[in-house]
Structure formats: C-alpha cells, structure tokens
Amino acid sequence: MTRLPPPGSELHRLMTRFAAAGRVEWIGLRPARDVPMREVGEARAQAGRGLEGDRYAGGSGSRGVTLIQAEHLPAIAALVRAPALAPATLRRNLVVSGIPLLALKGQRFRIGGTVLEGTAPCDPCSRMEAALGPGGYNAMRGMGGLCARVIAGGALRIGDAVEWIEA
C-alpha cells in the first residue's frame, strides 16, 4: 500500500480530500477469456478473491476488481475517432464517475458494502487494438483505470457511492 504522509501534514490533507464521493455507473463481469462481458446491476465481491462470476476471481487478488473512470470514456472514444464506447468494450468491471481513480492507488475505499484497495493502474492490453481499432492501445494509455483487491467482501450496486476511507 502506498504510504500517506503523516496525518496532520498538508500533503496528507491534500491526498485524502476529494470534492465529492464517486458513483458506480456500470458493472460488468468477464465469465471467461474472449467472451463478451455480462452487464449486471449488482455483483458480489469476495475478500481476497474478486467478483463472483468473473474470471479473475480466485487469482492473485491484486486484480480482483478493475475500475475505469467514466469521464475517460469520451476521451478514449475521441482518440479512436468513435462517436461513443460501450463500457463492455474496455473489459473493466466497474465504470465509476466523480472521483479520480488514480488517487485511490494504494488506498482503501468503500463501494456499497465492500472495501477495496487500489493496487496498480489497469494498463491496456494488446486486445484493445482489436477492440477499438488502430491506435486503441495508445488511446487507453494513462486512462485504463485502476486494479483493486477486495479487502472486505459484500455487494456492489449501480448507484453506490465510491468513498476513500482511512486504512
């Protein structure tokens, strides 16, 4: 986990302050490699594993849940000259709006009844070139989202708040 500066310091205050809570806008599960994502209204997270019904559940846990910033979808679409992008195209579990996901790297945050910990940026894979067309991989660089591990399991639902919590 990324260490925060000491409590009470100006940098700690800046790194733990958000304008508002975020919001879950979309949820999808990847049942297996190379199959379409399954859009769902809610998912169940398992501590140390991931989302029930997702192919990454039970792996290392560091990629148990993948998130992408809703605000980045139009930017990625513009870079590949597409009018819009369906969230499933990018193969992330959660589309989240209103909170900067990269600020949650190394931090704990709550979504619904679940506690997650941001582990690393969710870099694009080579499949994005086929999914988005020429330049798709580069269009996602820096905007691929965040990987997270599940610390405390529970339900995640569309509309749930996304909030930083003290570790």
C-alpha positions in Angstrom: 0.0 0.0 0.0 1.2 3.5 -0.8 2.2 5.3 2.4 0.5 8.5 3.1 2.4 11.4 4.5 2.0 11.8 8.3 -1.6 12.7 9.5 -1.9 16.4 10.1 0.6 17.3 7.3 -0.6 19.5 4.4 0.2 16.7 1.9 -1.8 14.1 3.8 -4.7 16.5 3.9 -4.4 17.1 0.1 -4.1 13.4 -0.7 -7.1 12.4 1.3 -9.5 15.1 0.3 -12.0 14.6 -2.5 -14.5 17.1 -3.9 -17.3 14.5 -3.5 -17.9 10.8 -3.4 -17.8 9.0 -6.7 -20.6 6.8 -8.1 -20.8 3.4 -9.7 -22.3 3.8 -13.2 -21.9 0.4 -14.7 -21.0 -3.2 -13.6 -19.8 -6.0 -15.8 -18.4 -9.5 -15.3 -15.9 -11.4 -17.6 -17.1 -15.0 -17.3 -14.1 -16.3 -19.4 -11.4 -15.1 -21.7 -12.5 -14.0 -25.1 -16.2 -14.0 -24.3 -18.5 -10.9 -24.1 -18.9 -9.2 -20.8 -22.1 -9.7 -18.9 -23.6 -6.5 -17.7 -25.2 -6.7 -14.3 -27.0 -4.4 -11.9 -25.1 -5.7 -8.9 -22.2 -8.0 -8.1 -20.9 -9.8 -5.0 -17.2 -9.2 -4.0 -15.3 -11.9 -2.1 -12.4 -10.9 0.1 -9.0 -11.8 -1.3 -10.6 -13.2 -4.5 -12.7 -10.8 -6.6 -16.2 -10.7 -8.1 -18.3 -13.8 -8.1 -18.8 -14.9 -11.8 -15.7 -13.0 -13.0 -12.8 -14.9 -14.5 -10.3 -13.1 -12.3 -11.9 -14.3 -9.0 -9.6 -16.5 -7.2 -6.4 -15.3 -8.8 -3.7 -13.3 -7.0 -6.4 -10.9 -5.7 -4.5 -7.8 -6.8 -6.6 -7.6 -9.9 -9.8 -8.9 -8.2 -11.8 -5.8 -9.4 -11.0 -3.5 -12.3 -12.3 0.1 -12.5 -12.3 2.8 -15.1 -13.2 6.4 -14.9 -16.5 7.3 -16.7 -15.0 10.7 -17.6 -12.3 8.9 -19.6 -14.7 7.0 -21.9 -15.4 10.1 -24.1 -11.7 10.9 -24.3 -10.8 7.4 -25.4 -13.6 7.4 -27.9 -12.4 10.7 -29.3 -8.8 9.4 -29.7 -10.0 6.4 -31.7 -12.5 8.5 -33.7 -15.5 6.7 -32.4 -18.8 8.5 -31.5 -19.0 6.6 -28.2 -17.8 3.5 -26.4 -19.8 0.8 -24.7 -18.3 0.1 -21.3 -18.0 -3.6 -22.0 -15.6 -2.9 -24.9 -13.0 -1.8 -22.4 -13.4 -5.0 -20.2 -13.3 -3.3 -16.8 -15.7 -4.5 -14.1 -16.8 -1.1 -12.8 -17.3 2.3 -14.5 -17.1 5.0 -11.8 -17.8 8.7 -12.1 -17.0 11.7 -9.9 -13.8 10.6 -8.1 -10.2 10.4 -9.6 -9.5 6.7 -9.5 -5.7 7.1 -9.7 -5.8 9.0 -6.4 -7.0 5.7 -4.9 -3.9 3.7 -5.9 -2.5 2.3 -2.7 -5.5 3.5 -0.7 -8.6 1.8 0.7 -12.1 2.8 -0.5 -15.6 1.7 0.1 -18.2 0.8 -2.5 -21.5 -0.3 -1.1 -20.8 -3.0 1.5 -17.3 -3.7 0.1 -13.9 -2.4 1.0 -11.3 -2.3 -1.8 -7.7 -1.3 -2.0 -6.2 0.2 -5.2 -3.2 -1.9 -6.2 -2.0 -0.6 -9.6 -3.0 1.2 -12.7 -5.0 -1.0 -15.0 -2.9 -0.7 -18.2 -4.4 -1.6 -21.5 -3.7 -5.0 -23.1 -3.0 -5.7 -26.7 -6.6 -6.7 -27.2 -7.6 -3.1 -27.1 -6.1 -2.6 -30.6 -8.6 -5.1 -32.0 -11.5 -3.9 -29.8 -11.0 -0.2 -30.6 -9.2 -0.2 -33.9 -5.8 1.2 -34.9 -4.4 3.2 -32.1 -6.7 1.7 -29.5 -3.9 0.6 -27.2 -2.3 4.0 -27.2 -5.7 5.7 -26.7 -6.1 3.9 -23.4 -2.6 4.6 -22.1 -2.9 6.6 -18.9 -6.7 6.2 -18.9 -7.0 2.4 -18.4 -8.3 2.8 -14.8 -7.3 1.0 -11.6 -6.9 -2.6 -10.4 -8.0 -3.3 -6.8 -8.1 -6.1 -4.3 -11.1 -6.9 -2.2 -10.3 -6.4 1.5 -13.9 -6.9 2.8 -16.5 -8.6 0.6 -20.0 -7.5 0.1 -22.5 -6.3 -2.6 -21.7 -3.7 -5.2 -24.6 -2.0 -7.0 -25.1 0.6 -9.7 -25.5 3.9 -7.9 -23.4 3.0 -4.9 -21.1 5.7 -3.6 -17.3 5.4 -4.0 -15.5 6.9 -1.0 -11.9 7.0 0.3 -11.5 5.5 3.8 -8.7 5.7 6.3 -6.8 2.4 6.3 
